[in-house]
Amino acid sequence: MTTETSNGQQTPQFGPDGWFLSRPLTVPVEWIDYNGHMNMAYYNRVCDLGLDDLFDHIGIGASYRRTRNLSIYTAEFHTRFLREVKQAEILIVATQLMERDEKRLHFFQEVRHAGEGWIAATGEGLCLHVDMTGPKVAAFPDDIGEEISRIIEQQKTLPWPRSAGRSIGIVRRPAARDRS
């Protein structure tokens, strides 16, 4: 769920299910590949835009870099592609903050079709808080750490996503016995 501003644009906010919901994102023709669906790179872009909305809400977006010389870097990100997305479809990114320590933030995302609600992809990531004077990994300031902890506590009622923490690999089945 998002609310509309006076100019008709929808703003990011927490939905009734507890997830943080991004602004709606319409898939432009430039994101479509030769298979006729959204290219894999843009699933990551959509996740990144959804995270930007949450980071702006927390106070660690682009203005954080300018005003406090602190930023967020992505250390790791894992995407699962679940369903094709076509040109002009409208997506919303739902984000759950899962855990943090003094320098890191673990989150999970669902890329949802805005109208029908199906999940096109999931993303899971680990971010680092960075002091840009180094740059070097540094502790979150108290005010930011407290806000992140508040959101994590607020979202504790959400179940831990089943696919969170998954690794990539090919599961080998035991070879069938030779019956000749």
C-alpha distance (Angstrom), angle and dihedral (degrees) to the residues before:
residue distance angle dihedral
M1 . . .
T2 3.77 . .
T3 3.79 131.1 .
E4 3.76 126.4 -130.2
T5 3.78 123.8 -117.8
S6 3.81 121.9 -140.5
N7 3.81 89.8 -89.9
G8 3.82 92.4 54.3
Q9 3.80 97.4 -103.9
Q10 3.78 117.7 134.0
T11 3.79 118.4 -124.0
P12 3.80 127.4 -146.6
Q13 3.79 117.5 -104.7
F14 3.79 144.4 145.8
G15 3.78 112.4 -71.8
P16 3.80 126.2 -137.2
D17 3.83 88.7 -100.6
G18 3.83 91.0 59.8
W19 3.81 98.3 -108.4
F20 3.81 119.7 123.2
L21 3.81 106.7 -115.6
S22 3.79 122.4 -150.5
R23 3.76 127.1 -141.8
P24 3.83 112.3 -81.4
L25 3.81 112.9 -86.1
T26 3.81 120.3 -155.2
V27 3.81 115.3 -151.2
P28 3.84 108.9 -121.8
V29 3.80 123.7 -148.2
E30 3.83 89.8 -110.1
W31 3.81 89.6 67.9
I32 3.82 93.5 57.5
D33 3.81 117.3 98.7
Y34 3.81 132.6 -155.7
N35 3.82 90.1 -81.9
G36 3.81 90.0 64.0
H37 3.80 96.6 -112.5
M38 3.80 136.9 90.1
N39 3.79 110.9 -66.2
M40 3.80 116.3 -115.2
A41 3.81 92.7 -113.7
Y42 3.79 90.8 62.8
Y43 3.79 93.7 55.4
N44 3.81 84.7 64.1
R45 3.81 89.7 45.5
V46 3.81 90.5 52.7
C47 3.82 90.5 49.7
D48 3.80 89.6 48.8
L49 3.82 92.4 51.0
G50 3.81 89.7 49.8
L51 3.79 90.5 50.8
D52 3.82 89.9 48.5
D53 3.82 88.5 57.9
L54 3.80 91.3 52.5
F55 3.80 92.6 44.0
D56 3.82 90.1 51.8
H57 3.82 88.1 51.2
I58 3.83 91.2 51.3
G59 3.81 93.1 43.9
I60 3.82 98.5 -111.4
G61 3.81 99.7 104.6
A62 3.81 129.1 107.3
S63 3.81 93.5 -55.0
Y64 3.83 89.2 57.1
R65 3.80 88.9 61.9
R66 3.80 91.9 49.1
T67 3.81 98.6 43.2
R68 3.81 103.0 35.1
N69 3.81 103.6 20.9
L70 3.81 88.6 -125.6
S71 3.79 127.3 118.3
I72 3.78 147.3 169.8
Y73 3.81 123.5 -109.0
T74 3.78 125.4 -168.1
A75 3.81 111.4 -122.7
E76 3.81 97.7 177.9
F77 3.80 137.4 1.3
H78 3.80 130.8 -178.5
T79 3.82 122.6 -167.4
R80 3.80 127.4 -164.8
F81 3.80 115.8 -163.4
L82 3.81 109.9 -147.8
R83 3.80 106.8 162.2
E84 3.78 138.9 10.5
V85 3.78 119.7 -100.1
K86 3.80 120.4 -153.7
Q87 3.80 134.2 -156.5
A88 3.82 116.2 -71.2
E89 3.81 94.1 15.4
I90 3.78 112.6 137.0
L91 3.80 118.8 -129.1
I92 3.79 135.3 -170.6
V93 3.79 123.5 -162.2
A94 3.80 115.5 -139.0
T95 3.81 113.3 -159.5
Q96 3.79 131.4 -165.5
L97 3.80 121.1 -168.7
M98 3.78 104.1 -143.0
E99 3.79 108.3 178.9
R100 3.77 144.1 -23.4
D101 3.74 143.8 -171.0
E102 3.80 128.2 -163.6
K103 3.83 93.6 -71.5
R104 3.83 107.9 17.2
L105 3.79 138.9 62.5
H106 3.84 126.0 -160.8
F107 3.80 117.8 -159.8
F108 3.81 141.3 170.0
Q109 3.80 128.2 -150.9
E110 3.78 139.5 -166.6
V111 3.80 119.8 -157.8
R112 3.80 102.1 -146.4
H113 3.79 132.2 -170.5
A114 3.82 101.8 -114.1
G115 3.79 96.8 -140.6
E116 3.79 103.8 33.5
G117 3.80 101.5 28.7
W118 3.81 98.7 -134.4
I119 3.80 117.6 143.7
A120 3.80 114.7 -114.9
A121 3.80 96.9 179.9
T122 3.77 144.7 -14.6
G123 3.76 128.5 -137.3
E124 3.77 130.7 -165.5
G125 3.74 124.1 -171.2
L126 3.75 149.0 172.4
C127 3.79 118.9 -145.7
L128 3.78 131.0 -166.2
H129 3.79 125.7 -144.5
V130 3.81 108.1 -129.7
D131 3.79 134.2 -161.9
M132 3.79 102.4 -145.3
T133 3.81 94.5 -151.1
G134 3.83 87.1 79.5
P135 2.88 98.3 7.6
K136 3.79 90.0 -119.3
V137 3.79 136.8 146.8
A138 3.80 109.0 -96.0
A139 3.79 140.7 172.9
F140 3.79 119.5 -86.4
P141 3.81 112.2 -104.1
D142 3.81 111.4 -104.6
D143 3.82 95.4 -105.8
I144 3.80 92.8 51.5
G145 3.80 94.1 42.6
E146 3.80 89.7 51.4
E147 3.82 92.5 50.8
I148 3.82 92.2 48.7
S149 3.80 90.5 48.1
R150 3.82 90.0 49.3
I151 3.81 91.0 54.2
I152 3.81 92.4 45.8
E153 3.80 88.9 51.6
Q154 3.81 91.0 47.2
Q155 3.82 90.2 51.6
K156 3.84 95.9 45.7
T157 3.80 88.7 99.6
L158 3.81 88.4 66.5
P159 3.79 114.0 92.1
W160 3.79 117.5 -109.8
P161 3.84 103.0 -99.3
R162 3.81 110.9 -103.3
S163 3.78 92.8 -134.3
A164 3.81 95.3 47.3
G165 3.78 113.2 119.5
R166 3.79 95.1 16.2
S167 3.75 119.4 153.5
I168 3.77 127.7 -143.2
G169 3.77 119.7 -115.0
I170 3.76 146.8 115.9
V171 3.76 112.9 -99.0
R172 3.79 107.5 -139.4
R173 3.76 118.2 -145.9
P174 3.77 118.8 -145.5
A175 3.79 110.6 -91.0
A176 3.80 114.7 -101.0
R177 3.78 114.0 -110.9
D178 3.73 117.3 -103.3
R179 3.80 105.4 -106.9
S180 3.82 98.3 -170.5
